[in-house]
């Protein structure tokens, strides 16, 4: 089979498209003929030899990156129910990489059978990125009474949050970087889409909805942009921070207001990734329930993830595009 392997930590060019031996499933495992492989920002950090979140840096090189796959089961390991053979599935591979390949193996406990209405590229956008979006939403009780502000609203997570908020009847404001991304946010159904690379983006929101309109701020950008967005929160509003995309891989770039700032504004500000999110679902071992929620909503047509495709052989190009924020929605490799 062909796979993308990382031989040395460093820039995207260190990812090489190569022919490698086919993997064989062990006991309790299946092999998936991969139709779509997800690319995550965590992958770019691991490629550089950095640790981002709970995923460990690869202990040995070369390695095949990637932890999100969808495709068709084409081989079974010992003890696996024969009914899995030939089924379309999606899986998050957990801490074990191997997704950037034509074939991947994983345990049956990680498999999600795909309904006919759900394509592999959409499924792979939901099994990792979708579960994060569902985890963020565990901290929000959205209704038609809410005005929701989503930063990076054209990204993998942001695009799902926009759609879900609309589904719940909330008024949705999506902020994204550049005209093309703003058009995408409009197509997702936002009541207002603004370009946060323009100096007047916050004023445009105030002109339409008032001085402090947002009851919820979903924010994974961090830095000065994330902090400026908190000024749009209504008294009693909630700032849910889930990243720091604008400031590289340093957690110091994440925006969380101090207790004093929260009291002054009359809002709450919380970092929701990691332990807070795991606690909401009863521990990291139960995180699969978030994957199931995302898949169910997609099968019902509530979530339709925008997908930015790259050929598997162009994984390095996909990494560069993701790092420079030149992508829309979820980045997916297609063998």
Helices and strands as residue ranges (DSSP letters): E 2-6, G 12-14, E 15-19, E 29-39, H 41-47, E 68-76, G 82-84, E 88-92, E 103-107, G 108-110, E 111-113, H 120-125, I 126-130, H 131-137, E 147-151, H 156-167, E 171-176, H 179-187, E 192-195, H 201-209, E 214-219, H 223-230, E 233-241, G 245-247, G 251-253, H 259-265, E 268-271, H 275-280, G 284-286, H 288-299, E 307-311, G 312-314, H 315-323, E 330-334
